[in-house]
Amino acid sequence: MWATALSIVAIAATVANFLFTQWRTDQRETDKWRRDEMLRLTGSMLELSGQRQSELSADLSHLEGTGRAAPKDSDPWALTRQMAIVAQQLHLLDEYLARKADAVRELHSAAEHKYSPNEDPYSDTGQLLAERPALETAHDQLVEQFHKSIRPRRMRRRRNNA
């Protein structure tokens, strides 16, 4: 009788251990995927923002006669639209990180909304540039929030409770 009861308990413990191990493995894989996606999207946001700013700066230096122009297929508006798509994807993963990405995109959008074409190509191009100090600050805040967002769940809970 005792042997049968002990066997049942041992089998139940083995099954419970197996199920817990599987559940924990799935959790780790999901967390790893989430971190990888946030890294990819945050990197894309920073890349698009930097590319837009660099291409407009290159066009300005070309107009000044001090550098080469951006590629002919350069389109700052398209880069801003791509930033919006990346920010929307980030909203699916982490709301706080998405807000910081939205702040970066909004700086570029604000420059586009203020744009009013005139006959001076230098002025036209200059209007499309986002404010550099504000953009650098927004980039730094995005990176800082990324680091906070990828912390393991147990560390985020401790930080929130402290």
C-alpha positions as CSV (number, residue, x, y, z in Angstrom):
1,M,0.0,0.0,0.0
2,W,2.7,2.5,1.0
3,A,4.8,1.5,-2.0
4,T,1.9,2.3,-4.3
5,A,1.2,5.6,-2.7
6,L,4.9,6.6,-2.9
7,S,5.0,5.6,-6.5
8,I,2.0,7.7,-7.3
9,V,3.5,10.7,-5.5
10,A,6.8,10.2,-7.3
11,I,5.1,10.0,-10.7
12,A,3.0,13.1,-9.9
13,A,6.2,15.0,-8.8
14,T,8.0,14.0,-11.9
15,V,5.1,15.1,-14.2
16,A,4.8,18.4,-12.2
17,N,8.6,19.0,-12.5
18,F,8.4,18.3,-16.3
19,L,5.5,20.7,-16.8
20,F,7.1,23.4,-14.8
21,T,10.4,23.0,-16.7
22,Q,8.5,23.3,-20.0
23,W,6.6,26.3,-18.9
24,R,9.8,28.1,-17.6
25,T,11.6,27.3,-20.9
26,D,8.7,28.8,-22.9
27,Q,8.9,31.9,-20.7
28,R,12.6,32.3,-21.3
29,E,12.2,31.9,-25.0
30,T,9.4,34.4,-25.1
31,D,11.4,36.9,-23.1
32,K,14.5,36.4,-25.3
33,W,12.3,36.9,-28.5
34,R,10.8,40.1,-26.9
35,R,14.2,41.5,-26.1
36,D,15.6,40.7,-29.5
37,E,12.6,42.4,-31.2
38,M,12.9,45.5,-29.0
39,L,16.6,45.7,-29.9
40,R,15.9,45.3,-33.6
41,L,13.2,48.0,-33.6
42,T,15.1,50.4,-31.3
43,G,18.1,50.1,-33.6
44,S,15.9,50.7,-36.6
45,M,14.4,53.8,-35.1
46,L,17.9,55.2,-34.3
47,E,19.2,54.3,-37.7
48,L,16.2,55.9,-39.6
49,S,16.5,59.0,-37.5
50,G,20.2,59.3,-38.0
51,Q,19.9,58.6,-41.7
52,R,17.3,61.3,-42.2
53,Q,19.4,63.8,-40.3
54,S,22.6,62.8,-42.1
55,E,21.0,63.0,-45.6
56,L,19.6,66.5,-44.9
57,S,22.9,67.6,-43.4
58,A,24.7,66.3,-46.5
59,D,22.4,68.2,-48.8
60,L,23.0,71.4,-46.8
61,S,26.8,70.9,-46.9
62,H,26.5,70.3,-50.7
63,L,24.5,73.5,-51.1
64,E,27.2,75.3,-49.2
65,G,29.8,73.8,-51.5
66,T,31.6,71.9,-48.7
67,G,30.5,68.3,-49.2
68,R,28.7,65.7,-51.2
69,A,24.9,65.6,-51.5
70,A,22.7,62.8,-50.2
71,P,21.8,60.1,-52.7
72,K,19.3,61.1,-55.4
73,D,16.7,58.7,-54.0
74,S,16.9,60.3,-50.6
75,D,13.4,61.1,-49.2
76,P,13.2,62.5,-45.6
77,W,9.4,62.2,-45.6
78,A,9.6,58.4,-46.4
79,L,12.1,58.0,-43.5
80,T,9.7,59.7,-41.1
81,R,6.9,57.4,-42.3
82,Q,9.1,54.4,-41.7
83,M,9.8,55.7,-38.2
84,A,6.1,55.8,-37.6
85,I,5.8,52.1,-38.5
86,V,8.6,51.1,-36.2
87,A,7.0,53.1,-33.4
88,Q,3.7,51.3,-34.0
89,Q,5.5,48.0,-33.8
90,L,7.1,49.0,-30.5
91,H,3.7,49.8,-29.1
92,L,3.0,46.1,-29.3
93,L,6.0,45.2,-27.2
94,D,6.6,47.9,-24.6
95,E,4.5,51.1,-24.2
96,Y,7.2,53.0,-22.4
97,L,9.8,52.3,-25.1
98,A,7.2,53.2,-27.8
99,R,6.6,56.6,-26.1
100,K,10.3,57.4,-26.4
101,A,10.4,56.3,-30.0
102,D,7.3,58.5,-30.7
103,A,9.3,61.4,-29.2
104,V,12.1,60.9,-31.7
105,R,9.6,60.5,-34.6
106,E,7.7,63.6,-33.4
107,L,10.8,65.8,-33.6
108,H,11.2,64.9,-37.3
109,S,7.5,65.3,-38.0
110,A,7.5,68.7,-36.3
111,A,10.2,69.9,-38.7
112,E,8.2,68.6,-41.6
113,H,5.0,70.3,-40.4
114,K,6.8,73.6,-40.1
115,Y,8.1,73.3,-43.6
116,S,7.1,76.1,-46.0
117,P,8.8,76.0,-49.4
118,N,10.5,79.0,-50.8
119,E,12.9,79.8,-53.6
120,D,16.1,79.2,-51.5
121,P,17.0,75.5,-51.6
122,Y,19.3,76.0,-48.6
123,S,16.5,77.3,-46.5
124,D,14.2,74.6,-47.8
125,T,16.5,71.8,-46.8
126,G,17.4,73.5,-43.5
127,Q,13.8,73.7,-42.4
128,L,13.5,69.9,-42.6
129,L,16.2,69.3,-40.1
130,A,15.1,68.3,-36.6
131,E,16.6,70.4,-33.8
132,R,19.9,68.7,-33.1
133,P,20.1,69.1,-29.2
134,A,16.5,67.9,-28.8
135,L,17.1,65.0,-31.1
136,E,20.2,63.9,-29.3
137,T,18.4,64.1,-26.0
138,A,15.5,62.0,-27.5
139,H,18.0,59.4,-28.8
140,D,19.6,59.2,-25.3
141,Q,16.2,58.8,-23.7
142,L,15.2,56.1,-26.1
143,V,18.4,54.1,-25.4
144,E,18.0,54.6,-21.7
145,Q,14.4,53.3,-21.8
146,F,15.5,50.4,-24.0
147,H,17.9,49.3,-21.2
148,K,15.2,49.6,-18.6
149,S,12.7,47.7,-20.8
150,I,15.0,44.7,-21.4
151,R,15.7,44.0,-17.8
152,P,14.4,40.6,-16.6
153,R,10.9,40.7,-15.2
154,R,12.0,40.0,-11.6
155,M,14.3,43.0,-11.7
156,R,11.6,45.3,-13.1
157,R,9.2,44.3,-10.3
158,R,11.8,45.0,-7.7
159,R,12.6,48.4,-9.2
160,N,8.9,49.3,-9.4
161,N,8.3,48.3,-5.8
162,A,11.3,50.2,-4.4
